[in-house]
Amino acid sequence: MMAGNGWAASQVGYCSNVHPTRDLAGLRACIESHFQQVRSLRGLDEQDSGLWISALAAAQLQQKSARMDFLKLLQRSGLRLTSLNGFPYGQFHEGAVKAEVYQPSWADQKRLAYSLNLAWILAQALPPDCHQGVISSVPLGYAATWNPILQERAEYHLRQLTASLARLHRETGKKIVFCLEMEPDCVLENTDQAIAFFQAVQATDPHHDHLALCFDVCHQAVMFEDCYQSLNTLRQAGVPVGKIQLSNALICRLPADVERRRHVLATLGDFAETTYLHQVKARDSQDRLSAWADLPIALDACANNPRPHPELRIHFHIPLFSEQLLLPELSGSQVALAQTFDFLADHGDFRPVLEVETYSWGVLPASLRPTTEQAQLQGIAAELHWVEAQLHQRQLLQYPAQEAYANAR
C-alpha cells in the first residue's frame, strides 16, 4: 500500500497484459517500446507498473544473468516495478483464451511454482524505497469445474505460498503479497464469498498477511455490487485489499420496444469476440442474478425471451473514459469507478496499488478499435490521464514540490 495522502501521477500505472509478451524477449520489447512511449506521453521520468510476466518469461528470469539484465532494463526505462499480474499463465492474446485463462488453478502445483517465481522476481526488482509489492492472481479457479477436492488442494498450495513468502520476507526484507482477484463465475466472485474465504484463512494460516484481495472494478460492477459498499464491507470484515484494478464494464440497457431491442442486441453482438470470456449478469425485480457464461449465450437467450431483463452487465473491459459506445443503450460502468474513487477519498489510510487494466483494446468492435499501435498507446495514456483527473477532483493527486509551489502562486 502507498504512504501519504494520495497518489503521485507516477504511482498510477497500467497492467501490461494488454501487450502480447509470450517470453522474456517479448517482455523486454514491451518495456522498451510500449511502456516507454506511454510514460513519455504522460510526461513522466518514471512510472510504476504492474507487468504481466508469463510463466515462460518468469522461468527464464530465474537465471541470474537474465535477471540482472532485466533489472538494469527496468532502471534504464524508468519503470518502478511495484506490482505484477500473475493471473494469465501462458498465452493471453492468440487463439481462444476463454476459460483457459483460469488454468492452472490454485489446485495445480504449476500455479504455485509460477507464483513463487514471480515473487522472487518482484522481491529483487522492488525499488529501494518500496518494501512491499503485490501480485494479482486467479480467484482459486473457475466455479463450473470446481469441487471440494480442488478446494482442499488450492488451500494447501496457498499455505505453501504464504510460508514461502514469509521466508522470503525474512531473508530479503521485502514483503510480497498475493492478491486473489474476484471475477464473475469464479470460486470467488463476490464480496460475501471473499469475506468467508479470508476469515477462514486468517483463522488457520499463521502467514495470512501475505494474502489479500485484488479488487477489479469491472468485475464487481458486473456482479451488480456497489463498489463503495463492497470496499466498506471488506474493510469492516478485516479483509485486506492490496490492489485495485481500475476497469470499466460494458452495460446494455434493453428497451421495451421489440424492434429497438433487436437492433440493440445486434449491435451488442459486435462485442461477442472469440478470444476472451465475456461473462454476463442480469438482475430481476427480486434482486436475483441471472448469469450466462459468455456473451453469445446471453444474446441468444435475450433474443428468444419476449420479456428480457432490462439491463445486462458484461465482463468486457472497455476504455475507462468510455461513457457511451455505438448506441445510447450501451454504456460503461463509470458509476462503479466513481464509487471506488469516492471510497478512496473517504478513507485516507487506505492506499492500495492502483492500476488501469484495459486489456481488450485489440478486440473492441472495429469502429472503436485503435487502427495503429501508436493510437492504442495514446488511448492507454488517455486512460491514465483520466484517472489522474478523477484523483485530482477528490484531492488525491499529489504533485511534485516545485509544481505545488507554482500552483500556489
NUPA-111471 format. One line per field, with one value per residue (C-alpha): x, y, z; residue number from 0. Coordinates in steps of 0.25 Angstrom, whole numbers, plus 2048, in hexadecimal, padded with zeros to 3 digits. Layout:
BEGIN
east: [X; ...]
north: [Y; ...]
up: [Z; ...]
num: [NUM; ...]
//
This chain:
BEGIN
east: [800; 804; 808; 804; 7F7; 7F5; 7FC; 806; 803; 810; 809; 7FD; 801; 7FB; 7FB; 804; 7FB; 7F5; 802; 806; 812; 814; 822; 82D; 831; 823; 822; 82F; 82A; 81D; 825; 82E; 823; 815; 818; 822; 818; 80D; 816; 81B; 80C; 809; 816; 81C; 82A; 826; 819; 815; 810; 809; 80F; 809; 815; 811; 815; 81F; 825; 825; 82D; 837; 839; 83D; 84B; 853; 859; 84C; 846; 852; 850; 841; 843; 84C; 842; 837; 840; 844; 836; 831; 828; 826; 821; 818; 80D; 80B; 800; 801; 7F3; 7F5; 7FF; 802; 7FE; 7F3; 7F1; 7F2; 7E6; 7DA; 7DF; 7D1; 7D0; 7DF; 7E3; 7E0; 7E9; 7F1; 7E9; 7EE; 7EB; 7F6; 805; 809; 801; 809; 817; 813; 80F; 81C; 824; 81C; 81E; 82D; 82E; 826; 82E; 83A; 834; 82D; 833; 83C; 831; 826; 825; 818; 814; 807; 804; 7F6; 7F1; 7E5; 7DA; 7DD; 7D7; 7CB; 7BE; 7B8; 7C3; 7C5; 7C3; 7C7; 7D4; 7D9; 7D5; 7DE; 7E9; 7E8; 7E9; 7F5; 7FC; 7F9; 7FE; 80B; 80B; 80A; 814; 81E; 81B; 81D; 82B; 82E; 82A; 833; 83F; 83D; 835; 82B; 81D; 815; 806; 7FE; 7F0; 7E5; 7DD; 7CE; 7C8; 7BA; 7B7; 7C4; 7C5; 7C6; 7BD; 7B6; 7B9; 7B2; 7BA; 7C7; 7C4; 7C1; 7CD; 7D6; 7D1; 7D3; 7E2; 7E4; 7E0; 7E9; 7F5; 7FF; 805; 7F8; 7FD; 803; 7F5; 7EC; 7E1; 7E3; 7D6; 7D3; 7C8; 7C3; 7C1; 7B9; 7B1; 7AD; 7A9; 79F; 7A7; 7A8; 7B7; 7B7; 7AF; 7B7; 7C4; 7BE; 7B9; 7C6; 7CD; 7C3; 7C6; 7D5; 7D7; 7E4; 7E3; 7F1; 7EE; 7E2; 7E2; 7DA; 7D2; 7C5; 7BA; 7B0; 7A1; 796; 788; 77E; 772; 763; 761; 763; 769; 773; 777; 77A; 783; 78A; 78D; 792; 79C; 7A0; 7A3; 7AF; 7B6; 7B4; 7C2; 7C9; 7D6; 7D1; 7C5; 7BB; 7B2; 7A4; 79C; 78E; 785; 776; 76C; 76E; 77D; 780; 78C; 78B; 798; 79E; 7AC; 7AF; 7A8; 7A4; 79C; 795; 792; 78B; 783; 77F; 77B; 772; 76C; 75F; 762; 771; 778; 778; 787; 793; 7A1; 7AC; 7BB; 7C1; 7CC; 7C9; 7D1; 7D0; 7CB; 7C0; 7B2; 7AB; 7AE; 7A7; 799; 793; 78F; 79E; 7A6; 7B1; 7B1; 7B7; 7AD; 7B5; 7C2; 7BD; 7B9; 7C7; 7CD; 7C4; 7C7; 7D6; 7D3; 7CB; 7D6; 7E3; 7EA; 7E6; 7F1; 7F1; 7F9; 7F1; 7F2; 7EA; 7E7; 7E0; 7E6; 7DB; 7DF; 7E2; 7D5; 7CC; 7C2; 7C9; 7C3; 7C8; 7D6; 7E3; 7E8; 7F6; 7FF; 802; 7F3; 7F2; 7FD; 7F7; 7EA; 7F1; 7F7; 7EA; 7E4; 7EF; 7ED; 7DE; 7E2; 7EB; 7DF; 7D6; 7E0; 7E2; 7D3; 7D4; 7E1; 7E8; 7F2; 800; 809; 818; 81C; 820; 813; 80B; 813; 810; 801; 801; 806]
north: [800; 80E; 818; 826; 82E; 829; 825; 82B; 82A; 821; 817; 815; 80A; 801; 7F2; 7ED; 7E1; 7EA; 7E7; 7D9; 7D4; 7C5; 7C4; 7CD; 7D3; 7D7; 7DD; 7E5; 7EA; 7EE; 7F7; 7FD; 801; 801; 805; 810; 816; 816; 81C; 827; 82A; 82D; 836; 82D; 82A; 81D; 815; 80A; 7FE; 7F1; 7E8; 7DB; 7D1; 7C4; 7B6; 7B4; 7C2; 7C0; 7B3; 7BA; 7C5; 7BB; 7BB; 7C5; 7CB; 7CD; 7D3; 7DD; 7E2; 7E3; 7EB; 7F4; 7F6; 7FA; 805; 80A; 80A; 812; 806; 805; 7F6; 7F6; 7ED; 7E1; 7DA; 7CB; 7C7; 7C2; 7B7; 7B5; 7BC; 7C6; 7CC; 7C1; 7B8; 7B5; 7B8; 7B8; 7AF; 7AA; 7B7; 7B1; 7A5; 7A1; 7A3; 7A4; 795; 793; 793; 79B; 7A7; 7A6; 7A5; 7B0; 7B9; 7B7; 7BA; 7C7; 7CA; 7C9; 7D2; 7DD; 7DC; 7DE; 7E9; 7F2; 800; 803; 80B; 801; 7F6; 7EF; 7EA; 7E4; 7D9; 7D6; 7C8; 7BF; 7BE; 7B0; 7AB; 7AA; 7A7; 79E; 794; 795; 78B; 788; 781; 78C; 796; 78E; 78D; 79C; 79F; 796; 79D; 7AB; 7A7; 7A3; 7B0; 7B9; 7B1; 7B3; 7C2; 7C3; 7BD; 7C6; 7D2; 7CD; 7CB; 7D8; 7E2; 7E3; 7DF; 7D9; 7D8; 7CF; 7D5; 7CC; 7D3; 7D1; 7CE; 7CA; 7BB; 7B8; 7B2; 7C0; 7C9; 7D2; 7D9; 7CF; 7C3; 7CB; 7CE; 7C0; 7BB; 7C5; 7C3; 7B4; 7B7; 7C1; 7B7; 7AB; 7B1; 7B8; 7BF; 7C4; 7D2; 7CE; 7CD; 7D8; 7DB; 7E2; 7EA; 7EB; 7F6; 7F0; 7E2; 7E8; 7F1; 7E4; 7DE; 7EA; 7ED; 7FC; 7FD; 807; 7FE; 7F2; 7F8; 7FD; 7EF; 7E9; 7F3; 7F1; 7E2; 7E3; 7DF; 7E6; 7EB; 7ED; 7F1; 7F8; 7F5; 801; 7FC; 7FF; 7F5; 7F5; 7F7; 7F5; 7FB; 7F3; 7FB; 7F6; 7F9; 7EC; 7F2; 7FB; 7EF; 7E7; 7F2; 7F4; 7E5; 7E4; 7F0; 7E9; 7DD; 7E5; 7E3; 7D4; 7D1; 7C3; 7C6; 7C9; 7C4; 7CF; 7CB; 7D1; 7D4; 7DA; 7DD; 7DC; 7E4; 7DA; 7DD; 7CF; 7CE; 7C6; 7C2; 7BE; 7B8; 7C0; 7CC; 7C3; 7BB; 7C7; 7CD; 7C0; 7C0; 7CE; 7CD; 7C1; 7C7; 7D0; 7D7; 7D8; 7DE; 7ED; 7EE; 7E5; 7E7; 7E1; 7DE; 7E5; 7EF; 7FC; 808; 810; 81D; 816; 81B; 816; 80D; 80C; 80D; 815; 808; 803; 80A; 808; 805; 813; 814; 808; 80F; 81C; 813; 80E; 81B; 821; 816; 819; 827; 824; 81A; 821; 815; 80C; 80D; 801; 800; 806; 800; 802; 7F5; 7F6; 7EA; 7E9; 7F5; 7EB; 7E4; 7F0; 7F1; 7F6; 804; 806; 7FF; 807; 805; 806; 802; 811; 814; 809; 80F; 81C; 816; 810; 81D; 824; 81A; 81D; 82C; 829; 822; 82E; 837; 82F; 82F; 83E; 840; 839; 840; 832; 836; 83A; 844; 846; 850; 85A; 858; 85A; 867; 86C; 869; 870; 87D]
up: [800; 7FD; 808; 809; 806; 7F7; 7EB; 7E2; 7D3; 7D2; 7DC; 7D3; 7C9; 7BF; 7BE; 7B2; 7AF; 7A4; 79D; 797; 79F; 79D; 7A2; 7A8; 79B; 799; 7A7; 7A4; 797; 79E; 7A9; 79E; 795; 79B; 7A9; 7A6; 79C; 7A6; 7B0; 7A6; 7A2; 7B1; 7B2; 7BD; 7C0; 7C7; 7C9; 7D2; 7CA; 7CC; 7C2; 7BD; 7BD; 7B7; 7BD; 7B2; 7B4; 7C3; 7C2; 7B8; 7C3; 7CD; 7C6; 7CE; 7C1; 7BB; 7C7; 7C9; 7BB; 7BD; 7CA; 7C2; 7B7; 7C2; 7C7; 7B9; 7B5; 7C1; 7C5; 7D4; 7D6; 7E2; 7DD; 7D4; 7CD; 7D0; 7CA; 7BC; 7BC; 7AD; 7A0; 7A2; 794; 78A; 787; 790; 79E; 7A5; 7B2; 7AF; 7B6; 7C4; 7C1; 7C8; 7D4; 7E2; 7E4; 7DA; 7DE; 7D2; 7D7; 7E4; 7DC; 7D3; 7DF; 7E6; 7DA; 7D9; 7E8; 7E7; 7DB; 7E1; 7EE; 7E6; 7DE; 7E8; 7E9; 7F5; 7FC; 7FA; 804; 7FF; 7F1; 7ED; 7E3; 7DE; 7DC; 7D8; 7E2; 7E5; 7D8; 7CF; 7D6; 7CB; 7CD; 7DC; 7E7; 7F5; 7F2; 7E9; 7F4; 7FE; 7F5; 7F2; 801; 803; 7F8; 7FD; 80B; 804; 7FD; 809; 811; 805; 805; 814; 812; 806; 80F; 81A; 810; 807; 810; 804; 807; 7FB; 7FC; 7F3; 7EF; 7EB; 7E0; 7E2; 7D4; 7CF; 7CE; 7D6; 7E4; 7EA; 7E2; 7ED; 7FA; 803; 7FD; 7FF; 80D; 810; 80A; 810; 81E; 81D; 818; 823; 82E; 829; 821; 82A; 81E; 819; 818; 80B; 804; 800; 7F6; 7E9; 7E6; 7D8; 7D6; 7C9; 7CF; 7DB; 7D2; 7CA; 7D7; 7DA; 7E6; 7EB; 7EB; 7F7; 800; 7FB; 7FF; 80C; 810; 80D; 816; 821; 820; 820; 812; 80C; 7FE; 7F9; 7EA; 7E3; 7D4; 7CE; 7C3; 7BC; 7BA; 7AE; 7B1; 7A8; 7AB; 7A3; 79E; 79F; 790; 789; 77C; 784; 78D; 781; 77C; 789; 78B; 77D; 780; 78D; 785; 77F; 78D; 78C; 788; 789; 791; 79F; 7A8; 7AA; 7B5; 7B6; 7C2; 7C4; 7D0; 7D1; 7D9; 7E5; 7E5; 7E0; 7D6; 7C9; 7C2; 7B5; 7B3; 7A7; 79F; 793; 79C; 7A3; 795; 791; 79E; 79D; 78E; 792; 79E; 79C; 7A9; 7AB; 7B7; 7B6; 7B8; 7B4; 7BA; 7B2; 7B6; 7AB; 7AF; 7A7; 7A8; 7B5; 7AF; 7A7; 7AB; 79F; 793; 786; 78B; 797; 79D; 79E; 7A9; 7B3; 7C2; 7C5; 7D1; 7D7; 7D5; 7DC; 7E8; 7E8; 7E8; 7F2; 7FB; 7FA; 7FD; 809; 80F; 810; 816; 80A; 7FF; 7F6; 7EA; 7DE; 7D0; 7C4; 7BD; 7B0; 7A9; 79E; 795; 789; 78A; 78A; 77F; 772; 773; 781; 780; 77E; 770; 773; 77F; 782; 782; 78D; 795; 794; 799; 7A5; 7A9; 7A7; 7B1; 7BB; 7BA; 7BC; 7C9; 7CD; 7CB; 7D4; 7DF; 7DD; 7DF; 7EC; 7F1; 7F0; 7E5; 7EB; 7E3; 7E4; 7EE; 7E3; 7DB; 7E8; 7EB; 7DD; 7DE; 7EC; 7E5]
num: [0; 1; 2; 3; 4; 5; 6; 7; 8; 9; 10; 11; 12; 13; 14; 15; 16; 17; 18; 19; 20; 21; 22; 23; 24; 25; 26; 27; 28; 29; 30; 31; 32; 33; 34; 35; 36; 37; 38; 39; 40; 41; 42; 43; 44; 45; 46; 47; 48; 49; 50; 51; 52; 53; 54; 55; 56; 57; 58; 59; 60; 61; 62; 63; 64; 65; 66; 67; 68; 69; 70; 71; 72; 73; 74; 75; 76; 77; 78; 79; 80; 81; 82; 83; 84; 85; 86; 87; 88; 89; 90; 91; 92; 93; 94; 95; 96; 97; 98; 99; 100; 101; 102; 103; 104; 105; 106; 107; 108; 109; 110; 111; 112; 113; 114; 115; 116; 117; 118; 119; 120; 121; 122; 123; 124; 125; 126; 127; 128; 129; 130; 131; 132; 133; 134; 135; 136; 137; 138; 139; 140; 141; 142; 143; 144; 145; 146; 147; 148; 149; 150; 151; 152; 153; 154; 155; 156; 157; 158; 159; 160; 161; 162; 163; 164; 165; 166; 167; 168; 169; 170; 171; 172; 173; 174; 175; 176; 177; 178; 179; 180; 181; 182; 183; 184; 185; 186; 187; 188; 189; 190; 191; 192; 193; 194; 195; 196; 197; 198; 199; 200; 201; 202; 203; 204; 205; 206; 207; 208; 209; 210; 211; 212; 213; 214; 215; 216; 217; 218; 219; 220; 221; 222; 223; 224; 225; 226; 227; 228; 229; 230; 231; 232; 233; 234; 235; 236; 237; 238; 239; 240; 241; 242; 243; 244; 245; 246; 247; 248; 249; 250; 251; 252; 253; 254; 255; 256; 257; 258; 259; 260; 261; 262; 263; 264; 265; 266; 267; 268; 269; 270; 271; 272; 273; 274; 275; 276; 277; 278; 279; 280; 281; 282; 283; 284; 285; 286; 287; 288; 289; 290; 291; 292; 293; 294; 295; 296; 297; 298; 299; 300; 301; 302; 303; 304; 305; 306; 307; 308; 309; 310; 311; 312; 313; 314; 315; 316; 317; 318; 319; 320; 321; 322; 323; 324; 325; 326; 327; 328; 329; 330; 331; 332; 333; 334; 335; 336; 337; 338; 339; 340; 341; 342; 343; 344; 345; 346; 347; 348; 349; 350; 351; 352; 353; 354; 355; 356; 357; 358; 359; 360; 361; 362; 363; 364; 365; 366; 367; 368; 369; 370; 371; 372; 373; 374; 375; 376; 377; 378; 379; 380; 381; 382; 383; 384; 385; 386; 387; 388; 389; 390; 391; 392; 393; 394; 395; 396; 397; 398; 399; 400; 401; 402; 403; 404; 405; 406; 407; 408]
//
